[in-house]
């Protein structure tokens, strides 16, 4: 029986590596029916079928079905035995992963803690399973911008893993990739690249230079190079990943599509718009062929293609793909409160705002903000960009009081974010300082347009000082400099311009 189970598991794993998720799911559904008809649902084997089916649903982006099957697995387990064993910990861990995809952070950490407690109980605090849980908990913390906690969990995972299996191990390579993601998120791209290169080297050494795992690490490295502005190196690393995935799985595979999407952005930034469009379009075509209309992978593909067209200025096509992404996400998720939907809504708001269609822009920005306030802890600053965008649209519509309220909400959240992040070593806060300066600058514009010159002067000076105090050249912002000169003339101070702006 065990030999047959091992053979079946190998068969399904092969199907999934080939991207044949539907075929794998059909197999497990047949197993599900078999156990039900033969009244063998109160068994370890049936739990495994439920768990494996859930993982395929998650891969397909059908998260509600995945959660349902995992909860069934937990229920069957608890009917079968009172023991808190590794199987139950696995189901809890998988439930945490599933809930992370639907933005239920409370349940993510609930099931993470349950799994961690069981692994510590049965294996000890320095076991490999505990290291695996720490790594996943770090990823969850990074997702909700609990940056310091993320680094702490990643460090614990790495220390335990190296202590138990040594550095030359695939789990260590995965953890180095997490470190790379962490350093990318704080703008330390040099460190991000260093850790991504470590992951590549380990996987090449233990699995081979042409292994799919090495390709995955090349793809991470490509993303780091792109963020660092090293576009040619990004294209080189992404192309290696794509070649390996095609050789291993063929063109019509989700891993290959991931490489296409990463490369499309790198080619775009390198100035090769035609190549970027072709790669994005090919990736979307493959996803459309492989998955159904309610799959989040399809929504993500449309979102990627919408981004490419928005960056090259083709608003019509950008709107088409972003709206397609928006529609698929709404069908895929039972609850509309999901960050993926808010990201697409904000992108639609940007497109309409750039077209001076402020009514539609405000509609989508409000949708994005509604979701962000529901799913994201406000104190971590998820909403500051959306508040700023809403304020800008309201200013353009002549709704000055509303614009000021939203601009000031943006400032409050961004200042909280900066205060929280300033303690983190090597973090690059320049984008936050520039964003805060821009919002202060926009408030000055509202006050100037409403004849409140003293208030306009106060906010414009704050915007200027924000850049000067953090060694960012304010002269690069033409609008700011023009407004400063105009406000100086309106204020008619009895001191020089140079003295006045530094007061």
N, C-alpha and C positions, 0 to 999 in steps of 0.2 A: 504493500500500500504506500509506504514512504517512498519507495523507488519510483512508483508511478506518479506520486505527488511531485517529486523532484523533477521528473521528466516534463510534467505539465508546466511547472513553474519556469523551466528553461525555455520551453516552447513559447510561452506568453512573453517572457522577457525579450526573446528574439523578435517577436512581432512588434513590441513596443519600440525597440531600438530601430526597427525599420520604419517606424512611424505609423504602423498599422493598428492604431488604437481601437478602431471600431471592430476589427477582427478579434483583438484580444478581449474586448468587452463581450462580444458574442460568445466566446469560449466560456467566460466566467458566468454569463447568464445561463448557459446550458448546464454548468455545474450547479448553479443556484437551484434550478428546476429539479435536477437530479436529487439533491439533498432533501428538498422539500417533499418530493414524491415518495422517496424512500424513508421519510420521517427520521432523517439523521441530522436535523438542524441543531441539536444540542451536542455539538461535537467541535473539537479543535479544528478539524478540517473545514467545517462550514464557516467558522470564524475567519479562517484564512481567505476563503473565497470572498466573504463580505469585505474584508480589508483590502484585498487585491482589486476588487471591483471599484471600491471607493477611490483608490489611487489613480485608476484609469479615468474615472469621472473628473477628478481634479486636473489631470493632464489635459482633458478635453475642455476645461473651463466650466464644467457643470458642477459647481461647488455645492449647491443645495443637495444634489443626489449623492455627492461624495460624503457630505456630513451625515446624511440619512443612513447610508450604509455603515459608516463608522460607528454611529450611535447604536445601530443594530448589533454590530460586532461586540461593543461593550456590554450591551444587554445580554446577549447570548453567553458571553464570558462569565458575567456575574451569576447567571442561572446555572452555569456549568460548574463553577468553583468559586469559593470565597477567597482564594489565594490572589495576592497582588504580585503577579509574576511579570516577566519581561514582555509577554504577549499583550497584557493590559497596558503596560507602559508604552508599547508601540502604538496601540490604538489611540491613547491619549496624545501622544506626540503627533500622530497624523491628524487628529482632530484640531490640534493647535495650528498646524500648517493650513488646514482647510479653512479655519476661521480667519486666519490672517488674510486670505484672499477675498473675504467678504467684509473686511475691516471691522470685525468684532473683536477689538483689542482686549476687552475684559475676558472673553472666553479663551483668547490666545494665551494669555498669561495664566489663567486658571488651569488649563490642560497642560501647559508647560510645567507648571509647578507640581501637578499631580504626577506627571511622568518622571520628573527629576527626583521627587521624593521616593518613588518606587525603585528607581535605578540606584540611588544612594543606599537604600535599604538592602537590596539584594546583591549589589556589586561593590559597594564602598565608594567613598567620595572621590577617589582617584581612578575610577574605572573609565574605560573607553566610552561606554554608554553615557556616562555623566558628561564627558567631554563633548560628545555629540549634542547633548541637550544644551550645554552652555553655548555652543556655536550657534544653534538655532535661536536661542533666547537673545543672543547678541544681535542677530539679524532682525529680530522683532523690535528690539530697542532702537536700532538704527532707522528702521522704517518709520517710527513715530518720533524721530529726532531726539531720543534720549541718548545723545552721543557718548557721554562719559560712561554710562552703564554698558553701552554696546562694546566699547573698548575693553572694559573690565571683563565682560563675559568672553570675548574673543581671546583675551590673554589667558584666562583660566583654561579655556578649551585647548589652546596651543600648549600650555605648560603640561597639562595632563597627557595629551597625545604624545608629545615628544618623550615624556617620561615613561610611557607604556609601550609605544611601538617605534620610537625613534623618529628622526626627522624625515627619513626617506620613505614616506608613506602617503597614500593618496588623500587621507583625511587631513594631514598636515598641509598638503597642497590646497585643499579646499579652504582651510582656515586662513592660509596666506591670501587667498582670493578675497576672503571677508575683510582682512586687514586692508587690502587694496581698495575695496569698496569704501571702507571707513575713511581712509586718507583722501580718497577722491571727494567724499562728501564734505570734508572740511577744507578742500582746496589745496591740500599738500600733495600735488601731483607727482613730485619727485619720489616721495615715499610710496605712493600708490603704484607707480611703475616698478619700483624696486621689489615690492611684494608680489606683484603680478608676474614678474620675471622669475622669482623664486618658484612660484607655482608651476610655471611652464617647465623649468629645469627639472623639478622633481618628477613631474608626470612623464616627461620625455625619458628620464632615467629609468623609471620603474615600469612604464607601460609602453614605451616606444614613441619615437618622434611622430609616427603616423597614426597614433591612437586617437580615438574620439575624445578622450579625456584631455589629451594635450591640446587638441583643437579648441575645446572649451576654454582652456586657460589662455590660448592665443587670442580668443575673442575678448576675454576680459582685458588683456593687455592692449588690444586695439582700442577699446573704449577709453583706457587711461591715456594712451597717446593722443587720442582725439581731444580729450578735455584739456590736455597740456598744450594743445596747439601744434602738435607734431603730426601733421596729417599724412605725410608720406609714410612714416613709420606705422601709423595706424592702418593705412591701406595695406602695407606689407604684412602685418600681423593678421589682419582680418582676412586677407587673401589666402594665407596659409591655412587658417581655420576652415574657410570655405572649401578649399581643395581637398582637405582631409575628410570633411563631412560628405562631400560628393562621392569621394572614393569609397567611403565606408557605407553610407546609407543611400546614395543616389541623390538626384536633384530634388525629388519630391519628398522632402523630409523637413520636419520643423527645425531641426538643428541647422540645416542648410539655409533655411529661410532666415533664421536668426543672424547668420553670417551676412546674408544679403542686406538685411536692415541696418546692421552696424556699418557695413561698407557704404551703403547709400548715404549715410550722414557724413562719413569721412570724405567721400568723393565730392559731396556738396560743398563742404567747407574748403576743400582743396580747389574748388572752382570748376569742377567737371560736372555741370548740371545734367547733361545728357546721360552720363553713366549713373548718376544718382537716381534719376527717374527710372531708368531701365531696371536697375536692381530692385528698387522699391516696388515697381509694377510687377516684376517677375515673382517677387516674394508674395505679394497679395494674390496673384493668380494661383500659386501653389496652395496657399491657405484656403482659398475658395474651393479648390478641387478636393482638398482633404477633409474639410470640416463642414458642419451644418451651419445654418444661418444664425443660430443662437450661441455660437462659440465665441468666447472672449478673445481667442487667438485671432479670429477674423476682425473683431473690433480693433485690436491692437495693430493689425496690418493696415487697416484703413486709417488709423490714427497716424501711423508712420508715414503713409503716402500723403496724407493731408499736410503733415509737417513739411515734407519736401516741397510740395507745391506752394505752401505759404511762404517759404523762404526764398523762392525764386520769383515771387510776385504774381503767381497765377491764382488769383483769389477765387475764381469760379470753380476750378478743380479742387482747390483746398477746401472750400465750403462743401463740395460734393462728398469728399472723403471724410471730413470731420463729422458731417451730419450722418453719414453711413455708420461711422464708428459709434456715434452717440446713440443711434437707433438700436444697434446690435447690443451695446452694453445695457440699455434699458430692457431689452428682451431677455438678456442672459441673467441679469440679477433680479431676484424677487423683490429686493429692497433697492430703491433708487439711491439710497444714501451710501455711495461708494466713491472713493477718491478717484478711481479711473473715470467715472462719469464727470466729476467736478473738473478734472484736468481737460477733458474734451470740451466741456461747456465753456471754460475759461478761454480756450483757444478759439472757439466760435465767437466769443465776445470780442477778442482781439481783432479778428477778421472784420467783423461788422463795425467796430470802432474805427479801424483804419479806412473803412469805406464811408465814414461819417454817417452810418446808419445807427444812430445812438439808441433808438427804441429797441431794436433787436439786440444790440450790444448789451444794454442794461438787462434785458430778459435773461440772457445766458450768464452774465456775471452774477445776477441774483441767484440763479440756479446753482452756480458753483459755490457761492458763499453759503447758501442754505445747507448744502451737503457738507462743506468744510466745518461749519459750526456744529453740525450733528456728529460727525465721525472723528474730528480732530480735537485734542485738548487745546483750547484757545491759547494757553500760555506758551506753547511751543512755537507759535508764530506761523501757522499754516496760512492764515487768512490775510496777512498784511498786503500781499500783492493784489488780491481781489478787492479789498477795501480801497486801495489806491486806484485801481481801474474803474471801480464804480464812481469814486469821487471825480475822476477825470471826465467820465461821460456826463455826470450830472452838471459839472461845470460847463461843459459844452452845450448842455440843454438849458442853461441859465438857472439851474436849481442850486443857487450858491450856498444856502444854509445846509442843504443835504450834502453837498460836495464837501463842505468844511467838516461836517460830522464824520464822514467816511475817511477823509484824509487824516483826521486826528485819531480815529480808530487804528488806521494803518501805522501811524507814528508810535502809538502806545504799544502795539504788538511788536513792531520791529525793535523798539528800544528794549523790550523784555528779552527778545531773542539775542540781541547783541550782548546785554548784560549776562545772560546765561552762557554764551559761547566764549566770551572774552577770557574765561579761565582755562579754556582748552588749549594745550600747547600746539603751536604750529598752525593754528586755524587761520584761514584767510578770510577776513571779514570785510575786505574791500567792497564786494558786491552789496553787502548790507549797508555800509556807510554811504555808498552811492545811491542806493534805493531810498534811504532815509533823507538824504540831501534833495533828491528829486521831489519827494513828497512835500518837504518844507518849501521848496521852490514853487510848487504848484499852489500851496496855500497862499504864498505871497501874491501869486497871480490873481487869486480870488479876491483878496483884500484890495489889491490895486484896482481891479475892475469895479469894485463896489465903493471906491473912493476913500478907503481906510488906509491912508498912506503910512501912518505910524506903524500899524500892524504889519503891513506889507514889508516895511523896512526891517522890522524885528525878525520876521521869518526868513527873509532873504539873507540877512546876515547870518542867521543860524545855519542856513543851507551852505553858505560860503565857508563858515568856520568848520563845519562837519568835514569838508574836504581838506581844508588847509591843515587842520589838527591831526589828520591821519595821512599826511604826505601824499594826497591825491591832488593833481594839478587842476584847480577849478577853471583855469583858462580854457580847458578843453570843452567846457560846457558853454557854448555860445549864447544860449538863451539866458542862462544865469548872468553872464557878464553884461548882456544888453539890458537886462532888467535892473541890475545894480547901478549901471550908469544912468538909467532913466529915473530910478528912485532917488539917486543922489541929486539929480537936477530938480526933482519935485520937492525934495526936502530942503534944498538950499542951505546946507550947513555952512558955518563959517570956518571950516577946516578943509584940508585937501582931501581929495577922493581916497588916496591911499590911507590916510589916517581914519577916515570915516568908515571904510569897510572893515577895519580891524578893531573898531570899538567894541 
